[in-house]
Amino acid sequence: NLGGACLNWGCIPTKALLKSAQVFEYLKHAEDYGLTVKDVDKDFDAVVKRSRNVADGMSKGVQFLMKKNKIDVIEGYGKLKTGKKIDVDGKEYSADHIIIATGARSRELPS
């Protein structure tokens, strides 16, 4: 997924979960702020769903920026070739600028 591990599974979803916990804590102490809130409860499934929606929305934002800036995203297994070319899953592409985004998992380099 565009955005990598941080945006999709790490930092961003975690911060969304923490924000829900913070809001829940504020609501439990609403009277300290002169506010009355009745029946404060939590729905963990809804909290997780919100976290996923936040991450999905940001990933779609990255996709939009790629499209807006006319950047083609090609997923697959690639090999660099000479002359500004790359082979991805058997199909050759050429461009003045090529970004190789390998993801968050380590890979063993071929010998």
C-alpha positions as CSV (number, residue, x, y, z in Angstrom):
1,N,0.0,0.0,0.0
2,L,1.2,3.5,-0.8
3,G,2.5,5.2,2.3
4,G,4.2,2.2,3.7
5,A,4.1,0.5,7.0
6,C,4.0,3.8,9.0
7,L,1.0,5.2,7.3
8,N,-0.9,1.9,6.9
9,W,-0.1,-0.1,10.0
10,G,2.2,1.7,12.4
11,C,2.5,5.4,13.3
12,I,-0.7,6.8,11.8
13,P,-3.2,4.1,12.9
14,T,-1.6,4.1,16.4
15,K,-2.0,7.8,16.7
16,A,-5.6,7.5,15.7
17,L,-6.1,4.9,18.4
18,L,-4.4,7.1,21.0
19,K,-6.6,10.1,20.0
20,S,-9.7,8.0,20.7
21,A,-8.3,7.1,24.1
22,Q,-7.6,10.7,24.8
23,V,-11.1,11.8,23.8
24,F,-12.6,9.0,26.0
25,E,-10.5,10.2,28.9
26,Y,-11.6,13.8,28.4
27,L,-15.2,12.7,28.3
28,K,-14.8,10.8,31.6
29,H,-13.7,14.1,33.2
30,A,-16.1,16.4,31.4
31,E,-17.4,17.7,34.7
32,D,-14.0,19.1,35.5
33,Y,-14.6,21.4,32.5
34,G,-18.2,22.3,33.5
35,L,-19.7,19.9,31.1
36,T,-22.2,17.2,31.7
37,V,-21.8,14.0,29.7
38,K,-24.0,11.0,30.4
39,D,-23.3,7.3,29.7
40,V,-19.7,7.6,28.4
41,D,-18.8,4.2,26.9
42,K,-16.5,2.8,24.4
43,D,-16.9,0.6,21.3
44,F,-13.6,-0.9,20.5
45,D,-14.7,-2.1,17.1
46,A,-15.7,1.4,16.2
47,V,-12.4,2.8,17.5
48,V,-10.4,0.4,15.3
49,K,-12.7,1.1,12.4
50,R,-11.9,4.9,12.8
51,S,-8.2,4.1,13.0
52,R,-8.4,2.1,9.7
53,N,-10.4,4.9,8.0
54,V,-7.8,7.5,9.0
55,A,-5.0,5.4,7.5
56,D,-7.1,4.6,4.4
57,G,-7.9,8.2,3.8
58,M,-4.2,9.2,4.1
59,S,-3.2,6.4,1.7
60,K,-5.8,7.6,-0.8
61,G,-4.3,11.1,-0.4
62,V,-0.9,9.7,-1.4
63,Q,-2.5,8.0,-4.4
64,F,-4.1,11.3,-5.4
65,L,-0.8,13.1,-5.2
66,M,0.8,10.5,-7.4
67,K,-1.9,10.8,-10.0
68,K,-1.9,14.6,-9.8
69,N,1.8,14.8,-10.3
70,K,1.6,12.3,-13.2
71,I,3.6,9.6,-11.3
72,D,2.9,6.1,-12.4
73,V,2.9,3.5,-9.6
74,I,4.0,0.1,-10.8
75,E,3.9,-2.8,-8.3
76,G,5.8,-6.0,-8.7
77,Y,9.3,-7.4,-8.7
78,G,11.8,-5.2,-10.5
79,K,15.3,-5.3,-11.9
80,L,17.3,-2.2,-12.8
81,K,18.6,-2.2,-16.4
82,T,20.9,0.2,-18.2
83,G,19.7,3.3,-19.9
84,K,17.1,4.6,-17.5
85,K,15.1,1.3,-17.8
86,I,13.6,-1.1,-15.3
87,D,12.1,-4.5,-15.8
88,V,9.0,-5.2,-13.6
89,D,7.6,-8.7,-13.7
90,G,8.9,-9.2,-17.2
91,K,7.7,-5.9,-18.6
92,E,10.2,-3.1,-19.5
93,Y,9.6,0.5,-18.5
94,S,11.8,3.6,-19.1
95,A,11.7,7.0,-17.5
96,D,14.0,9.9,-16.7
97,H,13.4,9.4,-13.0
98,I,12.6,6.1,-11.3
99,I,11.7,5.7,-7.6
100,I,12.3,2.3,-6.1
101,A,10.1,1.9,-2.9
102,T,10.9,-1.5,-1.5
103,G,8.7,-1.4,1.5
104,A,9.5,-1.9,5.2
105,R,10.5,-5.6,5.1
106,S,14.2,-6.4,4.7
107,R,15.2,-8.4,1.6
108,E,18.2,-10.5,0.9
109,L,20.2,-9.1,-1.9
110,P,20.9,-11.5,-4.8
111,S,24.5,-12.6,-5.3
